[in-house]
């Protein structure tokens, strides 16, 4: 298990994403009905995350193709899954509402 990055809340509900070296790699901005629009570091829209069942979020690319899913785990974090249903990583919630991301090696 290796740390792949972290996310922190910004202004107006935006979530800023960083790699493991602290470089900003993108952000997620709130959309309609609990969704988030995802952007890369240059501000280009890369897709969207939409709420699913039982607190999950489904991720989609700009063409509407599902790229993965994240589901809450027992410890306040989230588990990430690929399109084939295999677990690809997880997040752990920090003390200040931030999230540390880990790849499942």
Secondary structure, DSSP 8 states (H G I E B T S, - for coil): -EEEEEEEE-GGG-EEEEETTS-EEEEEEE-GGG-EEEEETTS-EEEEEEE-GGG-EEEEETTS-EEEEEEE-TTSSEEEE-TTS-EEEEEEE-TTS-EEEEE--
